């Protein structure tokens, strides 16, 4: 019996300490058009969890490469990412070769 992978995609990021409150506030009150663009990109069941300045992101998507291309080409997501990129240790620039380093899934209970 092998483990079949899920359609989940996960990664972590650290948010800069001086940007923590603003970052959380943005995500507690996301722009409706950003949410719509993520849905249009094929992203679903998206969650973000926080512990201190460490954030864990997880969503489901049938084609993450296509979803990331859609997000990279979205004007509203570019505006959002321009703000949030300055808040994280890393970048939300989806035009970079690998802006997000995905975590390896080692267990999935369906």
N, C-alpha and C positions, 0 to 999 in steps of 0.2 A: 504494500500500500504506500504509494508516494504522496507527497504533499503537492497539491496543485496550487499555483499562485493565485492570489486574489487579484482584483483590479484596483487595488489600493496603491497609493503613492505617498510616501512619507519622507520628511526631512526635518532637520532642526536648524535653528538659528539662534544666535544671541543678539539681544537688543542692547544698544548702548545705554548704560545706566541713566545718563542725563536725558534720554529720550523715552524712557520706559512708560511714564504716565501718558505722554502724547500718543505713543504707539498703541497702548491699550485702549485709550479713548477712541482712536480712529476705528479700531476693530469692534468696539462696542456699539459704534454708530457708523457702520460702513455706508458708503455712497450706494444708493439703490442701483445706479447704472453700472457700477463695478460688479455688483452681485449678478445683475442680468447678463453681463458679458461673460462671467465665469460659467454661468448656466449655459449660455449659447455655445461656449467652447467645449461643452460636454463634461464639465466638472460637476460632481454631485457628492452629497454627504461629506462636505468639507468641514473639518473641525480644526481648531487651533487650541492648544493647551499651554498653560504657562506655569513655570516654577521659577520664581525669581526673575532673572533676565533671560532665561532659557525658554524657548518656545518650540513646541512640537506641532508640526503641521501634517495633516492626513486627509486625503480625499480619494474618491473613487473616480476612475476615468477609463474609458475603453481605449483611448489613444492619447496618452500624455504628450507625445511629440506634436501632434496636431493641435492639442489644446494650448500648449505653450506658444506655438506659432500664432494662433488666434489672439492670445493675450498680448504677445509682442507687437502685433499689428493694430491693436485696439488703442485708439486715441485716449479714451477715458482711463484705461488701465496704465497707459504710459504716464499720464498725469499723477495717478495714485502711486505708481512705482517710483516716480521721481521724488515724491515726498518720503515714502517708506524706505527707499534705498539709503537715505542719509541717516536712518534710525537704526539700521542693523549693522552688525559686523559682517560685511559681505555686500551683496547687491541684489536687487530685484530686477536688474536689467535683463529681460528675457532675450535680448539680442546678443548677449554674451554666449560663448560656446557652451558653457554649462553653468548657468547662474545658480542652479540648485543641484546639490549632490544628493541623489536619492539614497535612502537607507535600504539595505537588503532585508527583504521579508524572510524570516526564518520559521514563522509559524502562522497558520491561519485556520481558525475554527469556524466553519460555515454554519 
